[in-house]
Amino acid sequence: MDGGAHRRAGQRRRSGNRAGAELHRVLRGHALRRRRRGGGANLRCNNSSLWVDDSRLTGNDADQGVAISGDACAPLWVRRSEIVGNRGGGIDADTSESHIVNCFIRGNGFPGVSNVSGLRFEQGNFEVLYTSIAFNSSSGADGIICDEFTLGTIRNSAVVSPTPGTIGCTAEVASVTYTGTDDMNFIGGTGNVEIDGSVFVSTNDLHTTAGSALEGVAQWQAGGAVEDPRTDIEGDARPTVDRSMDYAGADVP
């Protein structure tokens, strides 16, 4: 870990006091940079649960080394965090319940080498909400990958990549709405618009350009199992009236 940590992290807690109770892990306010040339993830969640808040995970140099690996991780929450520059990919979740909210996911994976780009979901459920996913690469889709046994939603987000095939999911397993993307399979879906990388400040900075095509794309929704976030990745306010239009992606400029 580098010197970016400013709040207590790595906390562990068990449900109750009985033997064998489920282990929960919480990471808050950390900048985590690890070089794992031999492989492996920066963070693992196996048959457990994990919350990552207000953190930055970067610098895993292994070919298949991802920032977060989830195997039967229920739930996996990543909120207001940056997943940046991990050679093996961003988040790889298998048979997990994943929630990715208000995050920057950029520059992960390596073409022809890694199997994971920004996000990969297999045989589980996922939600991607108010998240900016751009300039990732892999041997498959360059933004989000999910298999036929996965069910999930991508909403109020921004997803672009250097090459065609940004969202490697079919409409049968992934609902994509109120999102900006360059994937022609999803442009024209409910509330979706076509965008390119110019909506961001640069390839190294996923803050949203003011007045870009992401303006007025997202639809903030109240109610449901989990209410939409009331702020962006940096704490700037979002509209909190049901069905209000907002900037898609993690940042309100």
N, C-alpha and C positions, 0 to 999 in steps of 0.2 A: 504494500500500500504506500502511496506517496503522501505528501503533506497536506492533501486537500481535505482530510477528514475534519469535521467540525462538530459532529454530534456522536453520541454513543452508538456503536454499531456492533454487528456480530452477536447480538443478544440471542440467547436461546431460552425457550420456555417449553414446559411440558404441560399437556392437558391433564390436570389432576395430579395425584401423587401415586397412582398405581403403577406397578412395574410394566414396562413395555408401552407406556402411553406415547402418543404421537409427538414427535419432536417438531417444533416450529423454529424457524430462523428468521431474523429480521436484520436487514442492513439499511442504515439510514445515514445520509450525509457523508458518504465516503467517495473518494476518488481512488479506484482500485486499478492498478496497472501491474500485470504479471506477464512474464515471459516464460512460456511453457513450450520450449522447442520439442520436447519429447511427446507432446500431446496432452489432452485433458482440458477441462473447462476451468475458467476462473472461479465460477460458482457452480456447485452441484446441488440438486434437490432430488433425492431418490426416496420414494415412499414416504414423503414428508410434505411440508408446506414452506413457502418462502415468500417474504415481502422484501422488495428492494425499492426504497424511496429516496429521492433527492440525491442520487449517486451517479458516478461516472465510471463505466467499466471499459477498459481499453487495453490495447497492447499485447494480446495473446498472439504470439508469433508462430504457434504450431499450425501445420497445414490443416488439421481437423480440430484445432483448438478453438472453442467458442467462448463467448462471454458467460452465458448461462446455459446449463444443461439440466433439463427436467425429465425425470422418468417416474411416472406415477406421482407427480407433484400436484397436490390438490389442497389449496389453490396455490398458483404462482401469480403473484402480483408484482408488476414493475410500474412505478409511477414517478413522473417528473424526473426522469433519469435519462442519461445519454449512454448509448451503446455504440462505441466508435472504434474503428480500426483494429478489429480482431480478425486475423487471417483465416481462421476456420469458420467464421460466421458470427452472427449476433446471438440469437436465442434459438435453441433446439429443444422442443418440448414433445415428448412421446407419452401417450396415454395420460395426459395431464389436463388440468383445468387452468387455462392461462388468461390473464387479463393484462393487457399492455395499454397504459393510459398516459397521455401527456408526455410522450417520450420522443427524443431524437435518436434515430437509428441510421447510422451513416458509415460508409466506407468499410463495411465488413465483408469477409469472404474474399476469394481469389479465383478468377476464371480458370476453369479446367482443373482446379485443385480441390477446393472445398465443396462439400455437399450442401452447405447451408449458406444462404446469403444474409439478408436481414433477419428474417424469421422463418422457422420451419416448424410446422405442427403435424403430428402423425397420431392417428387413432385417439383423438381427444377432442375437447371443446376449447374454443378460444374466442376472445373479444379483443379487437384492436380499435381503440377509441381516441380521437384527437391526437394522433401520432404522426410524425413526419418520418418517412422511410425513403431514403434516396441514396443513389450512388453506391449501392452494394453490388457484389458480383458473386457468382458461383458456377458450378457445372450445370445448374438448372435455372429456374427463374431467378431474376436478380432482385426481387423485393421480398415477396412472401411465397412460401411453398407449403402446400398442404396435400395430404393424400385423400383417397376416396373414402376413408373411414373417419374423417374429421368433419366436425360441424362448427361453424363459427360466423362471426360478423366483423366486418370492417366498416366503420362509420366515422364521419367527420374527420377523415384523415387525408394525408397527402402521400402518394406512393408513385415514385418515378425511378427509372433505372437507366444505365448507359446503353442498354440494348433492348430489343423487343422482348416481351414475355415477362413483364414486371410482376404480375400476380399469377403464380402457378397453382391456381385453384379453379375448380369448375364452379359454375353458378349453383349447382346442386348441393355443394358442400359449404360454400361461402356466400353470404349475403353482403354485397358491397353497395353502400348508399351514402349520399351526401359527402362524396369523396372526390378529390382531384387526383387524376391518374393519367398516365400515358398508355395504359393497356387498353387496346381497342376492344377487347372482349367485355369490358365493363363500362367504357364511356357510353353514355346514353341510358345507363341504369338510373334508378330513382335518385334524383338530385346530383348525379355524378357529372363532372365536367372534365374536359381535356386540359392537361397542364404539361409543362416541361420544367426542366431544372431552373429556369429563370425565375420561378416563384420564390426561390431561396436566395439569400445574400450571396452565397458562393458554394462551390462543391465541398468546401471545408466548414461551412457555417449554415445550418438549417434554420436559422431565424428567417421568418417570412418577410418578403419584400412588401412594404406598404402599398396598397392599391393593386396588388397582383391578382391573378385569376382565382386565388383561394378566398378572396373576400366574398362574404355572403354565400358560401357554398355549404358550410356546416349548418345543421339544425340542432340547437340545444334542446334537450328533452328532459322534462321532469318526470318523477315517478319511475316505475319499473323496479326491477330488483336492485339496481344501483343507479342513483341519479348521476347525470352528467357532471363533470367537474366544474366548479364555480370559478376556477382560475386556470391560467395557462401554465406552462412548464416553469415560468419564472414568478408566478404569483400575480400576474396582471389579470384583472377581472374579465370574466366573460359575461355575456347577457344571461340572466337567470330567469327569464320569463319563458314559459313553455312554448316551443316552436319558434323561438327567436332565431334569426339567421346570424351566422358568426363566421369567423375565419376557420377554415379547415386546417388541420395540422396542429402541432403542439404549441405554436407561438402566435400570440396576438401582437402585431407590430405597433 
